[in-house]
């Protein structure tokens, strides 16, 4: 039995792909210590892992998908605060670890591995990145001057020096974090769906979505098909406060011969919706994987986790991206002919309805989503991911050192 240190950051889109990985590690006899935001305590402990929490990021201003350069600096300082807290938490754990798995956005994970002299495994909840696929380039182009100013601030430099002097952690150049890789990198999509998939070497393990039975049974009214088509609508756990968007859906689809299941998240009072069409079922939460098994179309924000899950079940997509990697994910869906992209500022009942009719009238969208789905299902999933982790562990040829590519 080996002891695994698992570090995760941000929200459900980063946590959910790892749940089945952790479950499989535990089933194979590994001991797992999972470090994540306090709100995930029950979810992680339910699997049987030891959980150590920290105060997770605030909302970070992402709800409307827009952050100005003036607003980003406090957000970045909040991120740095949490990263320091994570490092202090890890080095205060008295146990010894045999290897570390860390979310790729917690780029200091490989540094922790180097200091502890253990193998490093990156858990990539979105596309893998290199010079050809750097989806963060637009972010750095927009916020580069702010980031440069931040990294030269005395308090930020003091933090960097603190991490170096107390823990031996060397903070890398923030503009080069897309060049970092670990001993292996677990990517939760297929090499076919990955942008420029052929440009990644064998240390990148494209295992597909981490799909397992979540033992969530949908109520019969959700999956009963009393209309010709079933459309599932969800904007994920961050961008789910868009009441105006949901009302546009009422106008777009209320008169269509389709059944609509709309998941609006826990932050919206469903009773506040007025004049809901009869063909709509609105819930704060639904078992997404179960609904996607029956859906004919998925309208999504384009988070990688949701996109992978929809395509895993060969469901065509309408993608309304908001921020960060979502426009890149949406672009890839459209490039491979599995869906349509609508810019969030151009959403209207007319465009929504026209887009749905295009997908339902052109069988190529379904055929292309099936092609991607086949590649995702054939990538091996969480069991393949753990196979790769064990192969690394057993090889004893790596040292967990940070590598630049």
Residue pairs with C-beta under 8 A, 6 or more apart in sequence:
1 29
1 30
1 31
2 30
2 31
2 98
2 99
2 393
3 30
3 31
3 32
3 33
3 95
3 96
3 97
3 98
4 25
4 30
4 31
4 32
4 33
4 97
4 98
4 99
4 100
4 101
5 33
5 35
5 90
5 93
5 97
5 99
5 100
5 101
5 112
6 18
6 22
6 32
6 33
6 34
6 35
6 36
6 49
6 100
6 101
6 102
7 35
7 36
7 86
7 90
7 100
7 101
7 102
7 103
7 106
7 109
7 112
8 14
8 15
8 18
8 34
8 35
8 36
8 37
8 40
8 102
8 103
8 106
8 123
9 36
9 37
9 56
9 57
9 82
9 83
9 86
9 103
9 105
9 106
10 56
10 57
10 103
10 105
11 37
11 237
11 238
12 236
12 237
12 305
13 125
13 236
13 237
13 238
13 303
13 304
13 305
13 306
14 103
14 105
14 123
14 125
15 36
15 40
15 43
16 210
16 305
17 123
17 125
17 188
17 209
17 210
17 305
18 101
18 103
18 123
18 210
19 43
19 47
19 210
19 212
20 210
20 211
20 212
20 381
20 382
21 101
21 123
21 186
21 210
21 382
21 385
21 386
21 389
22 32
22 34
22 44
22 47
22 49
23 47
23 48
23 212
23 382
24 382
24 383
24 385
24 386
25 32
25 386
25 389
26 32
26 47
26 48
26 49
28 386
28 390
31 50
32 48
32 49
32 50
33 49
33 50
33 52
33 93
33 95
33 97
34 44
34 49
34 50
34 51
34 52
35 52
35 53
35 54
35 86
35 89
35 90
36 44
36 51
36 53
36 54
36 56
37 53
37 54
37 55
37 56
37 57
38 53
38 54
38 55
38 56
39 56
40 51
40 53
41 51
41 53
44 51
45 51
52 89
52 93
54 82
54 85
54 86
54 89
55 82
55 85
56 82
57 78
57 79
57 82
58 78
60 67
60 75
60 78
60 79
61 67
61 71
61 75
62 238
62 239
62 322
62 323
63 238
63 239
63 241
64 239
64 322
65 239
65 322
65 323
65 344
66 323
67 75
67 323
69 142
69 143
69 145
69 146
72 143
72 146
73 146
73 149
73 150
76 146
76 147
76 150
77 150
77 156
80 156
80 159
83 106
83 108
84 159
84 162
84 163
86 106
86 108
87 108
87 112
87 163
87 167
87 169
90 112
91 167
97 116
97 118
98 118
98 119
98 393
99 113
99 118
99 119
99 120
99 121
99 389
99 392
99 393
99 400
100 109
100 112
100 113
100 116
100 118
100 119
100 120
100 121
100 400
101 121
101 122
101 123
101 186
101 389
102 109
102 110
102 112
102 113
102 120
102 121
102 122
102 123
103 109
103 122
103 123
103 125
104 122
104 123
104 124
104 125
104 185
105 125
107 172
107 177
107 180
108 169
108 171
109 120
109 122
109 182
110 120
110 122
110 180
110 182
110 400
110 401
110 402
111 169
111 170
111 171
111 172
111 402
112 120
112 169
113 119
113 120
113 182
113 400
113 401
113 402
114 120
114 399
114 400
114 401
114 402
115 167
115 168
115 169
116 400
117 399
117 400
118 400
119 182
119 183
119 392
119 393
119 398
119 399
119 400
120 182
120 183
120 400
120 401
120 402
121 182
121 183
121 184
121 185
121 186
121 389
121 392
122 181
122 182
122 184
122 185
122 186
123 186
123 188
124 185
124 186
124 187
124 188
125 188
125 304
125 305
126 135
126 304
126 325
126 329
127 133
127 135
127 187
127 189
127 194
127 195
127 304
127 325
127 328
127 329
127 332
128 185
128 187
128 194
128 200
128 204
128 206
129 135
129 136
129 178
130 178
130 179
130 196
130 199
130 200
130 405
131 178
131 179
132 195
132 196
132 199
133 194
133 195
133 196
133 199
134 178
135 324
135 325
135 328
136 177
136 178
137 178
138 327
139 324
140 147
140 175
144 175
147 174
147 175
150 156
151 157
151 174
160 171
163 169
163 171
164 170
164 171
172 180
172 402
176 404
179 404
179 405
180 402
180 403
180 404
180 405
181 203
181 204
181 403
181 405
182 203
182 400
182 402
182 403
183 203
183 392
183 398
183 400
184 203
184 204
184 205
184 388
184 389
184 392
185 203
185 204
185 205
186 205
186 207
186 385
186 388
186 389
187 194
187 204
187 205
187 206
187 207
188 207
188 208
188 209
188 210
188 304
188 305
188 308
189 206
189 208
189 209
189 304
189 308
189 376
189 379
190 197
190 206
190 208
190 372
190 375
190 376
190 378
190 379
191 197
191 198
191 200
191 206
191 375
191 379
192 371
192 372
192 375
193 308
193 311
193 332
193 336
193 372
193 375
193 376
194 200
194 206
195 328
195 332
197 206
200 206
205 384
205 385
205 388
206 379
207 379
207 380
207 381
207 382
207 384
207 385
207 388
208 308
208 312
208 375
208 376
208 377
208 378
208 379
208 380
208 381
208 384
209 305
209 308
209 309
209 312
209 376
209 381
210 381
210 382
210 385
211 289
211 309
211 312
211 381
211 382
212 381
212 382
214 287
214 289
216 287
216 289
216 290
217 287
217 290
218 286
218 287
218 290
218 291
221 281
222 261
222 281
222 283
222 286
222 290
222 291
223 290
223 291
223 293
223 294
225 259
225 294
226 259
227 257
227 258
227 259
227 279
228 257
228 258
229 257
229 258
229 259
229 296
229 297
229 360
230 258
230 259
230 261
230 294
230 295
230 296
230 297
231 253
231 258
231 259
231 260
231 261
231 295
231 296
231 297
231 298
231 299
231 356
232 261
232 262
232 263
232 288
232 291
232 292
232 295
232 297
232 298
232 299
232 315
233 246
233 249
233 260
233 261
233 262
233 263
233 298
233 299
233 300
234 240
234 262
234 263
234 286
234 288
234 298
234 299
234 300
234 301
234 306
235 242
235 245
235 264
235 265
235 300
235 301
235 320
236 265
236 300
236 301
236 303
236 305
236 306
237 265
238 301
238 303
238 322
239 301
239 322
239 323
240 263
240 264
240 265
240 267
240 268
241 265
241 267
241 268
243 268
243 272
245 320
245 347
246 262
246 264
246 273
246 282
247 273
248 347
248 348
248 349
248 352
249 260
249 262
249 280
249 299
249 349
249 352
250 273
250 275
250 276
250 277
250 280
251 349
252 349
252 350
252 352
252 353
252 356
253 260
253 277
253 279
253 280
253 352
253 353
253 356
254 277
254 279
254 280
255 277
256 279
256 353
256 356
258 279
258 356
259 279
259 281
260 277
260 279
260 280
260 281
261 281
261 283
261 286
261 291
261 295
262 280
262 281
262 282
262 283
263 283
263 284
263 285
263 286
263 288
264 270
264 282
264 283
264 284
265 284
265 285
266 284
266 285
268 284
270 282
270 283
270 284
273 282
276 282
288 306
288 309
289 309
289 313
292 298
292 309
292 310
292 312
292 313
292 315
293 313
295 310
295 313
295 315
296 315
296 316
296 360
297 315
297 316
297 317
297 318
297 356
297 359
297 360
298 306
298 310
298 315
298 316
298 317
298 318
299 317
299 318
299 320
299 352
300 306
300 307
300 310
300 317
300 318
300 319
300 320
301 319
301 320
301 321
301 322
301 326
302 317
302 319
302 320
302 321
302 322
302 326
302 327
302 329
302 330
302 333
303 326
303 329
304 325
304 329
307 317
307 319
307 329
307 333
308 376
310 317
310 369
311 317
311 333
311 338
311 369
311 372
311 373
311 376
312 373
312 376
312 377
313 373
314 366
314 369
314 370
314 372
314 373
314 374
315 369
315 373
316 338
316 339
316 359
316 365
316 366
316 368
316 369
317 333
317 338
317 339
317 340
317 369
318 339
318 340
318 341
318 342
318 352
318 355
318 356
318 359
319 326
319 329
319 330
319 333
319 334
319 339
319 340
319 341
319 342
320 330
320 341
320 342
320 343
320 344
320 347
321 327
321 329
321 330
321 341
321 343
321 344
322 344
330 339
330 341
331 341
333 339
333 341
334 340
334 341
336 368
336 371
336 372
337 364
337 365
337 368
338 365
338 368
338 369
338 371
338 372
339 359
339 365
339 369
340 355
340 358
340 359
340 365
342 351
342 352
342 355
358 365
359 365
380 387
392 398
